[in-house]
């Protein structure tokens, strides 16, 4: 587990980074009533939303993620090597 000093270091490092890049419009006071509160939210949960473009494809499209597809291919190849059969290419 990380030490308290290391967690504080990363917290303040992310705080500086989010402020310097104007992450989620933190510096724009027209839309945020309490920018310090929003900054804390941005540090702990950096993802802005879970819309179709940002969210997980499994949730929105009932499709596998890229990592899951790669894992499935690797599994099929390993199984084919064990049994001695050639896997069929996807058409």
BADREN-595236 format. One record per atom (N, C-alpha, C): residue number from 0; residue in three letters; atom name; x, y, z. Coordinates in Angstrom, 1 decimal. Atoms other than C-alpha are relative to their C-alpha. Last residue first. Example, Ala and Ser with C-alpha at 12.3 -4.5 7.8 and 13.67 -1.06 7.14 Angstrom:
# residues 2
{k=1 r=ser a=N px=-0.9 py=-1.1 pz=0.0}
{k=1 r=ser a=CA px=13.7 py=-1.1 pz=7.1}
{k=1 r=ser a=C px=-0.8 py=1.1 pz=0.8}
{k=0 r=ala a=N px=0.9 py=-1.2 pz=0.0}
{k=0 r=ala a=CA px=12.3 py=-4.5 pz=7.8}
{k=0 r=ala a=C px=0.9 py=1.2 pz=0.0}
//
This chain:
# residues 91
{k=90 r=unk a=N px=0.4 py=-0.5 pz=1.3}
{k=90 r=unk a=CA px=-15.0 py=-14.4 pz=-42.6}
{k=90 r=unk a=C px=-0.9 py=1.2 pz=0.1}
{k=89 r=unk a=N px=1.4 py=-0.7 pz=0.0}
{k=89 r=unk a=CA px=-13.1 py=-15.2 pz=-39.5}
{k=89 r=unk a=C px=-0.3 py=0.5 pz=-1.4}
{k=88 r=unk a=N px=0.0 py=-1.4 pz=0.0}
{k=88 r=unk a=CA px=-10.1 py=-17.6 pz=-40.2}
{k=88 r=unk a=C px=-1.4 py=0.6 pz=0.0}
{k=87 r=unk a=N px=0.5 py=-0.5 pz=1.2}
{k=87 r=unk a=CA px=-10.6 py=-21.2 pz=-39.1}
{k=87 r=unk a=C px=0.1 py=1.5 pz=0.0}
{k=86 r=unk a=N px=1.2 py=-0.8 pz=-0.2}
{k=86 r=unk a=CA px=-8.3 py=-22.4 pz=-36.3}
{k=86 r=unk a=C px=-0.5 py=0.6 pz=-1.4}
{k=85 r=unk a=N px=-0.2 py=-1.3 pz=0.5}
{k=85 r=unk a=CA px=-6.0 py=-25.3 pz=-37.3}
{k=85 r=unk a=C px=-1.2 py=0.9 pz=0.2}
{k=84 r=unk a=N px=0.8 py=-0.5 pz=1.1}
{k=84 r=unk a=CA px=-6.4 py=-28.3 pz=-35.2}
{k=84 r=unk a=C px=0.4 py=1.4 pz=-0.4}
{k=83 r=unk a=N px=-0.6 py=0.3 pz=1.3}
{k=83 r=unk a=CA px=-3.7 py=-29.9 pz=-33.1}
{k=83 r=unk a=C px=-0.8 py=0.4 pz=-1.2}
{k=82 r=unk a=N px=0.8 py=1.1 pz=0.7}
{k=82 r=unk a=CA px=-5.7 py=-30.1 pz=-29.9}
{k=82 r=unk a=C px=0.6 py=-0.4 pz=-1.3}
{k=81 r=unk a=N px=0.1 py=1.1 pz=-0.9}
{k=81 r=unk a=CA px=-3.2 py=-28.1 pz=-27.7}
{k=81 r=unk a=C px=-0.7 py=-1.2 pz=-0.7}
{k=80 r=unk a=N px=-1.3 py=0.6 pz=-0.1}
{k=80 r=unk a=CA px=-2.2 py=-25.7 pz=-30.5}
{k=80 r=unk a=C px=-0.1 py=-1.3 pz=0.9}
{k=79 r=unk a=N px=-0.3 py=0.7 pz=1.2}
{k=79 r=unk a=CA px=-5.9 py=-25.1 pz=-31.3}
{k=79 r=unk a=C px=1.4 py=-0.7 pz=0.0}
{k=78 r=unk a=N px=0.8 py=1.2 pz=0.1}
{k=78 r=unk a=CA px=-6.6 py=-24.3 pz=-27.7}
{k=78 r=unk a=C px=0.2 py=-0.8 pz=-1.2}
{k=77 r=unk a=N px=-0.5 py=1.0 pz=-1.0}
{k=77 r=unk a=CA px=-3.8 py=-21.9 pz=-27.5}
{k=77 r=unk a=C px=-0.7 py=-1.3 pz=0.0}
{k=76 r=unk a=N px=-1.3 py=0.5 pz=0.5}
{k=76 r=unk a=CA px=-4.9 py=-20.2 pz=-30.7}
{k=76 r=unk a=C px=0.6 py=-1.0 pz=0.9}
{k=75 r=unk a=N px=0.3 py=0.9 pz=1.1}
{k=75 r=unk a=CA px=-8.5 py=-19.9 pz=-29.5}
{k=75 r=unk a=C px=1.3 py=-0.6 pz=-0.6}
{k=74 r=unk a=N px=0.6 py=1.2 pz=-0.6}
{k=74 r=unk a=CA px=-7.4 py=-18.4 pz=-26.2}
{k=74 r=unk a=C px=-0.2 py=-1.0 pz=-1.1}
{k=73 r=unk a=N px=-1.1 py=0.7 pz=-0.7}
{k=73 r=unk a=CA px=-5.2 py=-15.8 pz=-27.9}
{k=73 r=unk a=C px=-0.4 py=-1.4 pz=0.5}
{k=72 r=unk a=N px=-0.8 py=0.5 pz=1.1}
{k=72 r=unk a=CA px=-8.1 py=-14.8 pz=-30.2}
{k=72 r=unk a=C px=1.2 py=-0.8 pz=0.6}
{k=71 r=unk a=N px=0.7 py=1.1 pz=0.7}
{k=71 r=unk a=CA px=-10.4 py=-14.5 pz=-27.2}
{k=71 r=unk a=C px=0.8 py=-0.6 pz=-1.1}
{k=70 r=unk a=N px=-0.1 py=1.2 pz=-0.9}
{k=70 r=unk a=CA px=-7.8 py=-12.4 pz=-25.3}
{k=70 r=unk a=C px=-0.7 py=-1.2 pz=-0.6}
{k=69 r=unk a=N px=-1.3 py=0.5 pz=0.1}
{k=69 r=unk a=CA px=-7.5 py=-10.0 pz=-28.3}
{k=69 r=unk a=C px=0.2 py=-1.3 pz=0.9}
{k=68 r=unk a=N px=-0.2 py=0.6 pz=1.3}
{k=68 r=unk a=CA px=-11.2 py=-9.6 pz=-28.4}
{k=68 r=unk a=C px=1.3 py=-0.6 pz=-0.2}
{k=67 r=unk a=N px=0.8 py=1.3 pz=-0.1}
{k=67 r=unk a=CA px=-11.4 py=-9.0 pz=-24.6}
{k=67 r=unk a=C px=0.1 py=-0.7 pz=-1.4}
{k=66 r=unk a=N px=-0.8 py=0.9 pz=-0.8}
{k=66 r=unk a=CA px=-8.6 py=-6.3 pz=-24.9}
{k=66 r=unk a=C px=-0.7 py=-1.4 pz=0.1}
{k=65 r=unk a=N px=-1.1 py=0.4 pz=0.8}
{k=65 r=unk a=CA px=-10.5 py=-4.5 pz=-27.7}
{k=65 r=unk a=C px=0.9 py=-1.1 pz=0.8}
{k=64 r=unk a=N px=-1.0 py=-1.0 pz=0.1}
{k=64 r=unk a=CA px=-13.7 py=-4.4 pz=-25.7}
{k=64 r=unk a=C px=1.1 py=-0.6 pz=-0.8}
{k=63 r=unk a=N px=-1.2 py=0.2 pz=-0.8}
{k=63 r=unk a=CA px=-16.5 py=-6.8 pz=-26.4}
{k=63 r=unk a=C px=1.0 py=1.1 pz=-0.2}
{k=62 r=unk a=N px=-1.2 py=0.5 pz=0.8}
{k=62 r=unk a=CA px=-19.8 py=-5.6 pz=-27.7}
{k=62 r=unk a=C px=1.1 py=-0.2 pz=0.9}
{k=61 r=unk a=N px=-0.1 py=1.5 pz=-0.3}
{k=61 r=unk a=CA px=-23.2 py=-5.2 pz=-25.9}
{k=61 r=unk a=C px=1.1 py=-0.6 pz=-0.9}
{k=60 r=unk a=N px=0.2 py=0.8 pz=1.2}
{k=60 r=unk a=CA px=-23.3 py=-1.8 pz=-27.6}
{k=60 r=unk a=C px=-0.1 py=-1.5 pz=0.2}
{k=59 r=unk a=N px=0.9 py=-0.7 pz=0.9}
{k=59 r=unk a=CA px=-23.7 py=0.6 pz=-24.6}
{k=59 r=unk a=C px=-0.3 py=-0.9 pz=-1.2}
{k=58 r=unk a=N px=1.2 py=-0.5 pz=-0.6}
{k=58 r=unk a=CA px=-22.4 py=-1.4 pz=-21.6}
{k=58 r=unk a=C px=-0.9 py=0.6 pz=-1.1}
{k=57 r=unk a=N px=0.7 py=1.1 pz=-0.5}
{k=57 r=unk a=CA px=-19.8 py=-3.6 pz=-23.4}
{k=57 r=unk a=C px=-1.4 py=0.5 pz=0.5}
{k=56 r=unk a=N px=0.8 py=0.6 pz=1.1}
{k=56 r=unk a=CA px=-18.6 py=-0.6 pz=-25.4}
{k=56 r=unk a=C px=-0.9 py=-1.1 pz=0.5}
{k=55 r=unk a=N px=-0.5 py=1.4 pz=0.3}
{k=55 r=unk a=CA px=-17.5 py=1.1 pz=-22.1}
{k=55 r=unk a=C px=-0.9 py=-0.6 pz=-1.1}
{k=54 r=unk a=N px=0.3 py=1.2 pz=-0.8}
{k=54 r=unk a=CA px=-18.2 py=4.8 pz=-22.1}
{k=54 r=unk a=C px=0.6 py=-1.3 pz=-0.5}
{k=53 r=unk a=N px=-0.9 py=0.2 pz=-1.1}
{k=53 r=unk a=CA px=-16.6 py=7.8 pz=-23.7}
{k=53 r=unk a=C px=-0.1 py=-1.3 pz=0.8}
{k=52 r=unk a=N px=-1.3 py=-0.2 pz=0.5}
{k=52 r=unk a=CA px=-18.3 py=8.0 pz=-27.1}
{k=52 r=unk a=C px=1.1 py=-0.3 pz=1.1}
{k=51 r=unk a=N px=-0.3 py=1.0 pz=1.0}
{k=51 r=unk a=CA px=-21.6 py=6.5 pz=-26.0}
{k=51 r=unk a=C px=1.5 py=0.1 pz=-0.5}
{k=50 r=unk a=N px=0.8 py=0.0 pz=1.2}
{k=50 r=unk a=CA px=-21.8 py=8.6 pz=-22.9}
{k=50 r=unk a=C px=0.5 py=-1.0 pz=-1.0}
{k=49 r=unk a=N px=0.0 py=1.4 pz=0.5}
{k=49 r=unk a=CA px=-20.1 py=7.7 pz=-19.6}
{k=49 r=unk a=C px=-1.0 py=-0.1 pz=-1.2}
{k=48 r=unk a=N px=1.4 py=0.5 pz=0.1}
{k=48 r=unk a=CA px=-19.0 py=11.1 pz=-18.5}
{k=48 r=unk a=C px=0.1 py=-1.5 pz=-0.4}
{k=47 r=unk a=N px=1.1 py=-1.0 pz=0.0}
{k=47 r=unk a=CA px=-16.0 py=13.2 pz=-17.6}
{k=47 r=unk a=C px=-1.4 py=-0.5 pz=0.0}
{k=46 r=unk a=N px=0.9 py=0.2 pz=1.2}
{k=46 r=unk a=CA px=-13.6 py=10.4 pz=-16.6}
{k=46 r=unk a=C px=-1.1 py=1.0 pz=0.1}
{k=45 r=unk a=N px=-0.3 py=-0.8 pz=1.1}
{k=45 r=unk a=CA px=-11.1 py=11.8 pz=-14.1}
{k=45 r=unk a=C px=-0.9 py=-0.2 pz=-1.2}
{k=44 r=unk a=N px=0.7 py=0.7 pz=1.1}
{k=44 r=unk a=CA px=-12.8 py=10.5 pz=-11.0}
{k=44 r=unk a=C px=0.3 py=0.8 pz=-1.3}
{k=43 r=unk a=N px=0.4 py=1.3 pz=-0.4}
{k=43 r=unk a=CA px=-10.7 py=11.3 pz=-7.9}
{k=43 r=unk a=C px=-0.7 py=-0.8 pz=-1.1}
{k=42 r=unk a=N px=-1.2 py=0.7 pz=-0.4}
{k=42 r=unk a=CA px=-8.8 py=14.3 pz=-9.4}
{k=42 r=unk a=C px=-0.4 py=-1.5 pz=0.4}
{k=41 r=unk a=N px=-0.8 py=0.4 pz=1.2}
{k=41 r=unk a=CA px=-11.8 py=15.6 pz=-11.3}
{k=41 r=unk a=C px=1.3 py=-0.8 pz=0.4}
{k=40 r=unk a=N px=0.7 py=1.1 pz=0.7}
{k=40 r=unk a=CA px=-14.0 py=15.4 pz=-8.2}
{k=40 r=unk a=C px=0.8 py=-0.4 pz=-1.2}
{k=39 r=unk a=N px=-0.1 py=1.2 pz=-0.8}
{k=39 r=unk a=CA px=-11.5 py=17.4 pz=-6.2}
{k=39 r=unk a=C px=-0.7 py=-1.2 pz=-0.7}
{k=38 r=unk a=N px=-1.4 py=0.5 pz=0.2}
{k=38 r=unk a=CA px=-11.3 py=20.0 pz=-9.0}
{k=38 r=unk a=C px=0.2 py=-1.3 pz=0.8}
{k=37 r=unk a=N px=-0.1 py=0.7 pz=1.3}
{k=37 r=unk a=CA px=-15.0 py=20.3 pz=-9.0}
{k=37 r=unk a=C px=1.4 py=-0.6 pz=-0.3}
{k=36 r=unk a=N px=0.8 py=1.2 pz=-0.1}
{k=36 r=unk a=CA px=-15.1 py=21.1 pz=-5.3}
{k=36 r=unk a=C px=0.1 py=-0.8 pz=-1.3}
{k=35 r=unk a=N px=-0.8 py=0.9 pz=-0.8}
{k=35 r=unk a=CA px=-12.4 py=23.7 pz=-5.8}
{k=35 r=unk a=C px=-0.6 py=-1.4 pz=0.2}
{k=34 r=unk a=N px=-1.1 py=0.7 pz=0.8}
{k=34 r=unk a=CA px=-14.2 py=25.2 pz=-8.7}
{k=34 r=unk a=C px=0.8 py=-0.9 pz=0.8}
{k=33 r=unk a=N px=-1.1 py=0.4 pz=-0.9}
{k=33 r=unk a=CA px=-17.3 py=25.9 pz=-6.6}
{k=33 r=unk a=C px=1.1 py=-0.7 pz=-0.7}
{k=32 r=unk a=N px=0.2 py=-0.9 pz=-1.1}
{k=32 r=unk a=CA px=-20.0 py=27.7 pz=-8.7}
{k=32 r=unk a=C px=1.1 py=-0.2 pz=1.0}
{k=31 r=unk a=N px=-0.3 py=0.7 pz=-1.3}
{k=31 r=unk a=CA px=-18.8 py=26.2 pz=-11.9}
{k=31 r=unk a=C px=-0.2 py=0.9 pz=1.1}
{k=30 r=unk a=N px=0.8 py=1.3 pz=-0.1}
{k=30 r=unk a=CA px=-20.3 py=27.3 pz=-15.2}
{k=30 r=unk a=C px=0.2 py=-0.7 pz=1.3}
{k=29 r=unk a=N px=1.4 py=-0.2 pz=0.4}
{k=29 r=unk a=CA px=-19.3 py=31.0 pz=-15.3}
{k=29 r=unk a=C px=-0.8 py=-1.3 pz=0.2}
{k=28 r=unk a=N px=0.9 py=-0.2 pz=-1.1}
{k=28 r=unk a=CA px=-16.2 py=30.3 pz=-13.3}
{k=28 r=unk a=C px=-1.4 py=0.3 pz=-0.4}
{k=27 r=unk a=N px=1.2 py=-0.8 pz=0.4}
{k=27 r=unk a=CA px=-14.3 py=28.9 pz=-16.2}
{k=27 r=unk a=C px=-1.0 py=0.1 pz=1.1}
{k=26 r=unk a=N px=-0.3 py=-1.4 pz=-0.2}
{k=26 r=unk a=CA px=-11.0 py=27.6 pz=-14.6}
{k=26 r=unk a=C px=-1.2 py=1.0 pz=-0.4}
{k=25 r=unk a=N px=-0.1 py=-0.3 pz=-1.4}
{k=25 r=unk a=CA px=-12.3 py=24.1 pz=-14.2}
{k=25 r=unk a=C px=0.2 py=1.5 pz=0.3}
{k=24 r=unk a=N px=0.3 py=-1.4 pz=-0.1}
{k=24 r=unk a=CA px=-13.4 py=23.8 pz=-17.8}
{k=24 r=unk a=C px=0.0 py=0.4 pz=1.5}
{k=23 r=unk a=N px=1.5 py=-0.1 pz=-0.1}
{k=23 r=unk a=CA px=-13.4 py=19.9 pz=-17.8}
{k=23 r=unk a=C px=-0.4 py=1.5 pz=0.3}
{k=22 r=unk a=N px=0.7 py=1.3 pz=0.1}
{k=22 r=unk a=CA px=-9.6 py=20.0 pz=-17.3}
{k=22 r=unk a=C px=-1.5 py=0.2 pz=0.3}
{k=21 r=unk a=N px=1.4 py=-0.4 pz=0.0}
{k=21 r=unk a=CA px=-8.2 py=23.5 pz=-17.7}
{k=21 r=unk a=C px=-0.9 py=-1.2 pz=-0.2}
{k=20 r=unk a=N px=0.6 py=0.4 pz=1.3}
{k=20 r=unk a=CA px=-4.8 py=21.9 pz=-18.7}
{k=20 r=unk a=C px=-1.5 py=0.5 pz=-0.1}
{k=19 r=unk a=N px=-0.8 py=-0.5 pz=1.1}
{k=19 r=unk a=CA px=-2.8 py=23.7 pz=-15.9}
{k=19 r=unk a=C px=-0.7 py=-0.3 pz=-1.4}
{k=18 r=unk a=N px=0.1 py=-1.4 pz=0.0}
{k=18 r=unk a=CA px=-5.5 py=23.1 pz=-13.3}
{k=18 r=unk a=C px=0.7 py=0.6 pz=-1.2}
{k=17 r=unk a=N px=1.4 py=-0.3 pz=0.4}
{k=17 r=unk a=CA px=-5.8 py=19.4 pz=-14.0}
{k=17 r=unk a=C px=-0.2 py=1.5 pz=-0.1}
{k=16 r=unk a=N px=0.2 py=0.4 pz=1.4}
{k=16 r=unk a=CA px=-2.0 py=19.0 pz=-13.9}
{k=16 r=unk a=C px=-1.4 py=0.4 pz=-0.5}
{k=15 r=unk a=N px=-0.7 py=-1.0 pz=0.9}
{k=15 r=unk a=CA px=-1.6 py=21.0 pz=-10.7}
{k=15 r=unk a=C px=-0.2 py=-0.3 pz=-1.5}
{k=14 r=unk a=N px=0.7 py=-1.3 pz=-0.1}
{k=14 r=unk a=CA px=-4.3 py=18.9 pz=-9.0}
{k=14 r=unk a=C px=0.6 py=1.1 pz=-0.8}
{k=13 r=unk a=N px=1.2 py=0.0 pz=0.8}
{k=13 r=unk a=CA px=-2.8 py=15.7 pz=-10.3}
{k=13 r=unk a=C px=-0.8 py=1.3 pz=0.0}
{k=12 r=unk a=N px=-0.5 py=0.1 pz=1.3}
{k=12 r=unk a=CA px=0.5 py=16.5 pz=-8.7}
{k=12 r=unk a=C px=-1.1 py=0.0 pz=-1.0}
{k=11 r=unk a=N px=-0.4 py=-1.4 pz=0.4}
{k=11 r=unk a=CA px=-1.2 py=17.6 pz=-5.5}
{k=11 r=unk a=C px=0.6 py=0.0 pz=-1.4}
{k=10 r=unk a=N px=1.2 py=-0.9 pz=-0.1}
{k=10 r=unk a=CA px=-3.0 py=14.2 pz=-5.2}
{k=10 r=unk a=C px=0.3 py=1.4 pz=-0.5}
{k=9 r=unk a=N px=0.8 py=0.2 pz=1.3}
{k=9 r=unk a=CA px=0.1 py=12.3 pz=-6.4}
{k=9 r=unk a=C px=-1.2 py=0.8 pz=0.0}
{k=8 r=unk a=N px=-0.8 py=-0.4 pz=1.1}
{k=8 r=unk a=CA px=2.2 py=13.8 pz=-3.6}
{k=8 r=unk a=C px=-0.8 py=-0.1 pz=-1.3}
{k=7 r=unk a=N px=0.1 py=-1.5 pz=0.0}
{k=7 r=unk a=CA px=-0.5 py=13.3 pz=-1.0}
{k=7 r=unk a=C px=0.8 py=0.6 pz=-1.2}
{k=6 r=unk a=N px=1.4 py=-0.3 pz=0.4}
{k=6 r=unk a=CA px=-0.7 py=9.6 pz=-1.9}
{k=6 r=unk a=C px=-0.2 py=1.5 pz=-0.1}
{k=5 r=unk a=N px=0.1 py=0.3 pz=1.4}
{k=5 r=unk a=CA px=3.1 py=9.3 pz=-1.7}
{k=5 r=unk a=C px=-1.4 py=0.3 pz=-0.6}
{k=4 r=unk a=N px=-0.7 py=-1.0 pz=0.7}
{k=4 r=unk a=CA px=3.2 py=11.0 pz=1.7}
{k=4 r=unk a=C px=-0.1 py=-0.2 pz=-1.5}
{k=3 r=unk a=N px=0.8 py=-1.2 pz=0.0}
{k=3 r=unk a=CA px=0.5 py=8.8 pz=3.0}
{k=3 r=unk a=C px=0.7 py=1.1 pz=-0.8}
{k=2 r=unk a=N px=-0.1 py=-0.8 pz=-1.2}
{k=2 r=unk a=CA px=2.4 py=5.7 pz=2.0}
{k=2 r=unk a=C px=-0.9 py=1.3 pz=-0.1}
{k=1 r=unk a=N px=-0.8 py=-1.2 pz=0.1}
{k=1 r=unk a=CA px=1.2 py=3.5 pz=-0.8}
{k=1 r=unk a=C px=0.0 py=0.7 pz=1.4}
{k=0 r=unk a=N px=0.8 py=-1.2 pz=0.0}
{k=0 r=unk a=CA px=0.0 py=0.0 pz=0.0}
{k=0 r=unk a=C px=0.9 py=1.2 pz=0.0}
//
